[in-house]
Amino acid sequence: MIEELIKYGTVEEHATLKNLNTYHIGGTARYLVSPNSIQDLINILKLLKSNNTKYFILGNGSNIVLNDREYDGVVIRLNNLNGFKIEADKQMAYAEAGVMLPTLAKESVEHSLTGLEFAAGIPGTIGGAIYGNAGAYNSCLMDYVTSVTVINEDLELETLENENITYGYRTTMFKEDKKYIIVAAKFFLKKGDKESSLQLIEERRKRRVETQPLEYASAGSVFRNPEGDFAGRLIESSGLKGYKIGGAEVSEKHANFIINKGEATSTDVYKLINYVHDTVLEKTKVDLLIEQEFIDWE
Ligand SMILES: Cc1cc2nc3c(=O)[nH]c(=O)nc-3n(C[C@H](O)[C@H](O)[C@H](O)COP(=O)(O)OP(=O)(O)OC[C@H]3O[C@@H](n4cnc5c(N)ncnc54)[C@H](O)[C@@H]3O)c2cc1C
């Protein structure tokens, strides 16, 4: 397998995944592959299909909870799909799936385009952010997407226009169906004022530093906010701020964040998320939905 895979990208065997996710937890991958191009990604997928090998697409690992054991398949990291283009006169941006969302947000502002300021503090890739329709401050990424290019189940490239993509709060058909791999997207932005956009980004950055435990490893909000309420408020009112399992802790600064105090294992994080869920359900009767995705826990 490895001889075939290295034709299409960089490959590592028994690769540690700890530094490839923002919780800094997890075991290893039997193979970790970074395809050189979209065509190479298709070639890899064809190879895996013919070998009946399981795989998982890794973005920046900022919304997942990995397992401590080895992932017995191929983890495909899209960090080399990192091309982007901004055309200010056409008010459009194009980015491949491995581009970091804050990079695209800041570059579009540099071109005096407005729209993506909300995304400057969301540490995901374009692929991961579209998949989960990342959002903040009442904006979400899909509101700015004109089309998404994917690899479909027949391992062919297909471009889907926004009106043919279903999405909602922190979800899309990509997340629901798991039929597509996102490889690139086009965005429609508006002409704006660079200085006021930069100011807005800076104000929000300061607010995040004040209200979120960014000094610790985490994967952002653990639970979705239920309609008309806040997951953080419910967790705090259930007396869980500061509650610990091993090296994982419910943040004192923001109760909807679970932080890795340094030595947390995946199992610590997994158990703590479930403990918080069950305790909130028991104490408040609210069944919180988990926003982060458990990978390979069955
Ligand atoms: C400090 C902090 C703050 C955060 N703040 C916010 C916030 O304000 N708003 C918000 O919405 N989120 C927030 N997040 C969560 C996270 O950054 C987003 O959900 C982000 O969009 C995840 O992108 P990712 O590339 O890290 O995806 P990953 O975590 O790598 O993957 C998430 C899922 O997407 C799938 N995926 C990734 N790339 C592709 C692809 N190309 N094609 C198909 N599937 C793919 C993966 O297989 C996985 O199932 C925050 C996280 C942190 C750590």
The ligand as an SDF file (V2000), in Angstrom:
LIG
                    3D

 53 58  0  0  0  0  0  0  0  0999 V2000
  -10.5520   27.9410   20.0840 C   0  0  0  0  0  0  0  0  0  0  0  0
  -11.6280   27.4650   19.1380 C   0  0  0  0  0  0  0  0  0  0  0  0
  -12.6630   28.3200   18.7890 C   0  0  0  0  0  0  0  0  0  0  0  0
  -13.6640   27.9050   17.9040 C   0  0  0  0  0  0  0  0  0  0  0  0
  -14.6610   28.7770   17.5840 N   0  0  0  0  0  0  0  0  0  0  0  0
  -15.6180   28.3860   16.7050 C   0  0  0  0  0  0  0  0  0  0  0  0
  -16.6690   29.2930   16.3210 C   0  0  0  0  0  0  0  0  0  0  0  0
  -16.7240   30.4470   16.7330 O   0  0  0  0  0  0  0  0  0  0  0  0
  -17.6070   28.8370   15.4500 N   0  0  0  0  0  0  0  0  0  0  0  0
  -17.5730   27.5740   14.9310 C   0  0  0  0  0  0  0  0  0  0  0  0
  -18.4450   27.2200   14.1270 O   0  0  0  0  0  0  0  0  0  0  0  0
  -16.6070   26.6930   15.2870 N   0  0  0  0  0  0  0  0  0  0  0  0
  -15.6310   27.0670   16.1590 C   0  0  0  0  0  0  0  0  0  0  0  0
  -14.6400   26.1870   16.5170 N   0  0  0  0  0  0  0  0  0  0  0  0
  -14.6960   24.7950   16.0250 C   0  0  0  0  0  0  0  0  0  0  0  0
  -13.9120   24.5180   14.7250 C   0  0  0  0  0  0  0  0  0  0  0  0
  -12.8300   25.4220   14.5470 O   0  0  0  0  0  0  0  0  0  0  0  0
  -14.8100   24.5590   13.4970 C   0  0  0  0  0  0  0  0  0  0  0  0
  -15.8580   23.6340   13.6300 O   0  0  0  0  0  0  0  0  0  0  0  0
  -14.0220   24.2900   12.2110 C   0  0  0  0  0  0  0  0  0  0  0  0
  -14.8260   24.6150   11.1120 O   0  0  0  0  0  0  0  0  0  0  0  0
  -13.5690   22.8180   12.0480 C   0  0  0  0  0  0  0  0  0  0  0  0
  -12.7220   22.7430   10.9080 O   0  0  0  0  0  0  0  0  0  0  0  0
  -11.4850   21.7290   10.8740 P   0  0  0  0  0  0  0  0  0  0  0  0
  -10.7780   21.9370    9.5750 O   0  0  0  0  0  0  0  0  0  0  0  0
  -10.6560   21.8440   12.0870 O   0  0  0  0  0  0  0  0  0  0  0  0
  -12.2450   20.3480   10.8320 O   0  0  0  0  0  0  0  0  0  0  0  0
  -11.8280   18.9690   11.5400 P   0  0  0  0  0  0  0  0  0  0  0  0
  -12.0010   19.1060   13.0110 O   0  0  0  0  0  0  0  0  0  0  0  0
  -10.4970   18.5250   11.0540 O   0  0  0  0  0  0  0  0  0  0  0  0
  -12.9360   17.9950   10.9660 O   0  0  0  0  0  0  0  0  0  0  0  0
  -14.2860   18.1470   11.3590 C   0  0  0  0  0  0  0  0  0  0  0  0
  -15.1440   17.2390   10.4750 C   0  0  0  0  0  0  0  0  0  0  0  0
  -15.0940   17.7510    9.1420 O   0  0  0  0  0  0  0  0  0  0  0  0
  -14.7150   16.7000    8.2350 C   0  0  0  0  0  0  0  0  0  0  0  0
  -13.9460   17.3340    7.1590 N   0  0  0  0  0  0  0  0  0  0  0  0
  -12.8500   18.1130    7.2760 C   0  0  0  0  0  0  0  0  0  0  0  0
  -12.4360   18.5220    6.0620 N   0  0  0  0  0  0  0  0  0  0  0  0
  -13.2900   17.9610    5.1560 C   0  0  0  0  0  0  0  0  0  0  0  0
  -13.3770   17.9960    3.7420 C   0  0  0  0  0  0  0  0  0  0  0  0
  -12.4990   18.6710    3.0060 N   0  0  0  0  0  0  0  0  0  0  0  0
  -14.3780   17.3200    3.1530 N   0  0  0  0  0  0  0  0  0  0  0  0
  -15.2790   16.6070    3.8860 C   0  0  0  0  0  0  0  0  0  0  0  0
  -15.2330   16.5300    5.2250 N   0  0  0  0  0  0  0  0  0  0  0  0
  -14.2490   17.2050    5.8600 C   0  0  0  0  0  0  0  0  0  0  0  0
  -13.8530   15.7680    9.0720 C   0  0  0  0  0  0  0  0  0  0  0  0
  -13.7870   14.4760    8.4950 O   0  0  0  0  0  0  0  0  0  0  0  0
  -14.6260   15.8000   10.3970 C   0  0  0  0  0  0  0  0  0  0  0  0
  -15.7160   14.9210   10.3080 O   0  0  0  0  0  0  0  0  0  0  0  0
  -13.6230   26.5960   17.3800 C   0  0  0  0  0  0  0  0  0  0  0  0
  -12.5680   25.7230   17.7230 C   0  0  0  0  0  0  0  0  0  0  0  0
  -11.5700   26.1600   18.5880 C   0  0  0  0  0  0  0  0  0  0  0  0
  -10.4380   25.2360   18.9320 C   0  0  0  0  0  0  0  0  0  0  0  0
  1  2  1  0
  2  3  1  0
  2 52  2  0
  3  4  2  0
  4  5  1  0
  4 50  1  0
  5  6  2  0
  6  7  1  0
  6 13  1  0
  7  8  2  0
  7  9  1  0
  9 10  1  0
 10 11  2  0
 10 12  1  0
 12 13  2  0
 13 14  1  0
 14 15  1  0
 14 50  1  0
 15 16  1  0
 16 17  1  0
 16 18  1  0
 18 19  1  0
 18 20  1  0
 20 21  1  0
 20 22  1  0
 22 23  1  0
 23 24  1  0
 24 25  2  0
 24 26  1  0
 24 27  1  0
 27 28  1  0
 28 29  2  0
 28 30  1  0
 28 31  1  0
 31 32  1  0
 32 33  1  0
 33 34  1  0
 33 48  1  0
 34 35  1  0
 35 36  1  0
 35 46  1  0
 36 37  1  0
 36 45  1  0
 37 38  2  0
 38 39  1  0
 39 40  1  0
 39 45  2  0
 40 41  1  0
 40 42  2  0
 42 43  1  0
 43 44  2  0
 44 45  1  0
 46 47  1  0
 46 48  1  0
 48 49  1  0
 50 51  2  0
 51 52  1  0
 52 53  1  0
M  END
$$$$
